Amino acid sequence: MRPLKRFLQSEAVRRVSCWLASLYIRLVYVTGAWRVIGGEIPERFWRDGKPFILAFWHGRLLMMPYSWDHGKTIHTLISHHKDGQLLARTVSHFGIKSVTGSSSRGGASALRTLVKILKNGEYVGVTPDGPRGPRMRASEGIISIARLSGAPIIPVAFGSTGGRCLSSWDRFLLAWPFGRRVLVWGEPITVARDAAPQDEETARRRVEDALNAVTAEADRQTGRTPVEPAPVSNASSEGGAL
């Protein structure tokens, strides 16, 4: 292995990189003028101590640590991929815990863990289109978590006047320091424990539509051109981790 490549893959470099990433997220937060739409929705659950599943698209995960009440414990579903593990380290600087696995690809153990967390009264965060897409298309995994736990799914998205949507598969929104920001929350979506397969598909589409709606509203509120979901023909039901 070449010295530079070995250096970049070293444990110390990864640790420092995640720390610097967390500092950047803090900088974006403190230099922004924030507005929250629908904030009473999660507040009601936090106040009453009722668990829920936080749902957001992979492309909007940058500022998700600041969508959260840090007095409440949340566990995010993180993929086995190297990028996922870097994300886990980054969000750990905000007190966010991680569960490694995928909600629908060989992730039975992760799914059981998430359901147990919710039944214990804590919270779970899931990106239904992660870790590899297709963009803004919900996997079925989040529906399984909701059905088995009885916890509702609450969608959220952030928007920013300053920043750039990268050319990555998820059109990741990299917000710049300073500028106007907005968080948009959607209404809770529940899945019956005895839901039939067709009912689960209906719920999956509701989650997908709700997430696309709050994301489009966040972009509208900040004057951005909305990001289009991947074509349906390319969509898949797999995924569901960061």
C-alpha positions in Angstrom: 0.0 0.0 0.0 1.4 3.4 -0.9 2.3 5.7 2.1 -0.3 8.4 1.2 -3.1 5.8 0.9 -2.0 4.1 4.1 -2.0 7.5 5.9 -5.5 8.4 4.6 -6.9 5.1 5.8 -5.3 5.3 9.2 -7.4 5.3 12.4 -6.1 8.7 13.5 -7.0 10.3 10.2 -10.5 8.9 10.3 -11.0 10.1 13.8 -9.8 13.6 13.1 -11.8 13.8 9.8 -15.1 12.9 11.7 -14.3 15.4 14.4 -13.7 18.1 11.7 -16.9 17.1 10.0 -18.8 17.6 13.2 -17.3 21.0 13.7 -18.4 22.0 10.2 -22.0 20.9 11.0 -21.9 23.0 14.2 -20.6 26.0 12.2 -23.4 25.7 9.7 -25.9 25.6 12.5 -24.7 28.5 14.6 -24.2 30.8 11.5 -27.7 30.1 10.1 -31.0 31.8 10.8 -33.3 28.9 11.5 -37.0 28.5 11.0 -39.0 25.4 12.0 -42.3 24.4 10.3 -44.4 21.8 12.1 -42.1 21.6 15.1 -45.1 21.0 17.4 -45.4 17.5 15.9 -42.1 16.0 17.3 -42.4 18.2 20.4 -45.7 16.5 21.3 -44.0 13.1 21.2 -40.9 14.3 23.1 -43.1 15.9 25.8 -45.2 12.8 26.3 -42.2 10.4 26.1 -43.6 8.6 23.1 -41.1 7.0 20.7 -41.1 7.5 17.0 -39.1 6.8 13.9 -37.4 9.8 12.4 -37.3 9.5 8.6 -35.2 11.7 6.3 -33.7 11.3 2.9 -30.0 10.5 2.6 -29.3 13.7 0.8 -30.6 15.8 3.7 -28.7 14.1 6.6 -26.1 16.9 7.0 -28.2 19.0 9.5 -30.3 16.2 11.0 -28.3 16.3 14.3 -29.9 19.7 14.9 -33.4 18.5 14.1 -33.2 16.6 17.4 -34.0 17.3 21.0 -30.6 16.3 22.5 -32.2 15.4 25.8 -33.7 12.3 24.0 -31.7 9.3 23.0 -31.8 8.4 19.3 -30.2 5.5 17.5 -29.6 5.7 13.8 -29.4 2.8 11.4 -25.9 2.8 9.8 -24.7 0.6 6.9 -21.7 -1.7 7.1 -20.1 0.4 4.3 -17.0 2.5 5.1 -18.9 5.7 4.5 -21.6 4.6 6.9 -19.0 4.0 9.7 -17.6 7.4 9.1 -21.0 8.9 9.5 -21.6 7.0 12.7 -18.4 8.5 14.1 -19.4 11.9 13.0 -22.9 11.9 14.5 -21.5 10.4 17.7 -20.1 13.8 18.5 -23.8 14.9 18.9 -24.7 12.1 21.3 -26.4 10.1 18.5 -26.0 6.3 18.8 -25.7 3.9 15.9 -27.0 0.4 15.0 -25.1 -1.2 12.2 -26.9 -3.1 9.5 -29.6 -2.7 6.9 -33.3 -2.8 7.5 -34.0 -5.0 4.6 -30.8 -6.6 3.2 -29.6 -9.3 5.6 -30.4 -7.0 8.5 -32.7 -9.1 10.6 -30.6 -8.6 13.6 -30.5 -4.8 13.1 -34.3 -4.7 12.6 -34.8 -6.6 15.9 -32.5 -4.2 17.7 -34.3 -1.2 16.4 -37.7 -2.6 17.3 -36.4 -3.3 20.8 -35.1 0.2 21.1 -38.5 1.7 20.2 -40.4 -0.6 22.6 -38.0 0.5 25.3 -39.2 4.1 24.7 -36.3 5.5 22.8 -36.1 6.8 19.3 -34.8 5.6 15.9 -33.6 7.5 12.8 -33.7 5.9 9.3 -32.9 7.1 5.8 -35.3 5.0 3.7 -33.3 5.5 0.5 -29.9 4.8 2.0 -27.1 3.7 1.8 -27.0 3.4 -2.0 -30.4 4.6 -3.3 -32.3 4.9 -5.5 -32.7 8.6 -4.5 -35.8 9.6 -2.6 -37.5 6.2 -3.0 -38.5 4.6 0.3 -37.4 1.0 1.1 -39.8 -1.4 2.7 -37.5 -1.8 5.8 -38.8 1.3 7.6 -42.3 -0.1 7.2 -41.3 -3.3 8.9 -39.8 -1.4 11.8 -43.0 0.6 12.2 -45.3 -2.4 12.0 -43.3 -4.5 14.5 -42.8 -1.7 17.0 -46.1 0.1 16.7 -44.1 3.4 16.6 -45.2 6.0 14.0 -42.9 7.4 11.3 -42.3 11.2 11.2 -40.7 12.7 8.1 -38.4 15.7 8.2 -36.2 17.7 5.8 -34.0 20.7 6.0 -33.4 23.4 3.4 -30.7 26.1 3.1 -30.4 29.3 1.0 -26.6 28.8 0.8 -25.1 25.6 -0.4 -24.9 23.2 -3.2 -26.5 19.9 -4.2 -23.6 17.6 -5.1 -23.6 15.3 -8.1 -23.7 12.2 -5.9 -26.5 9.7 -6.3 -28.5 11.3 -3.4 -27.9 14.9 -4.6 -26.5 15.6 -1.1 -27.2 19.1 0.1 -24.0 20.6 1.4 -25.0 23.8 3.2 -22.6 26.7 3.4 -22.0 28.7 6.6 -24.4 31.7 7.0 -27.8 31.9 5.3 -31.4 31.0 6.0 -32.3 27.5 7.0 -35.5 25.7 7.5 -36.7 22.4 9.0 -40.0 21.0 7.8 -41.8 18.3 9.7 -44.6 16.1 8.4 -47.5 14.4 10.1 -46.9 11.0 11.7 -47.6 7.8 9.6 -48.6 4.6 11.4 -48.5 1.0 10.2 -51.0 -1.5 11.7 -49.4 -4.5 13.3 -51.6 -6.8 11.3 -51.0 -4.9 8.0 -51.3 -7.1 4.9 -48.6 -6.9 2.2 -50.8 -4.5 0.1 -51.3 -2.3 3.2 -47.5 -2.2 3.8 -47.0 -1.1 0.2 -49.6 1.6 0.6 -47.8 2.8 3.8 -44.4 2.7 2.0 -45.8 5.0 -0.7 -47.2 7.3 2.0 -43.8 7.6 3.6 -42.2 8.2 0.3 -44.7 10.9 -0.7 -44.6 12.6 2.7 -40.8 12.7 2.6 -40.8 14.1 -0.9 -43.4 16.7 0.1 -41.4 18.0 3.2 -38.2 18.1 1.1 -39.9 20.0 -1.7 -41.3 22.5 0.9 -37.9 22.9 2.5 -36.5 23.8 -0.9 -39.4 26.1 -1.7 -39.0 27.9 1.6 -35.3 28.5 0.8 -35.6 29.3 -2.9 -33.9 26.2 -4.2 -34.9 24.1 -7.2 -36.4 20.9 -5.8 -34.5 17.7 -6.2 -36.3 15.2 -8.3 -36.6 11.6 -7.0 -35.0 8.8 -9.1 -37.3 7.4 -11.8 -39.7 4.8 -10.5 -38.3 2.3 -13.0 -35.0 2.4 -11.2 -36.5 2.2 -7.7 -35.8 -0.7 -5.4 -37.2 -1.8 -2.1 -33.8 -2.5 -0.6 -31.8 -0.3 1.6 -32.7 1.8 4.6 -29.4 2.6 6.3 -27.2 5.7 6.4 
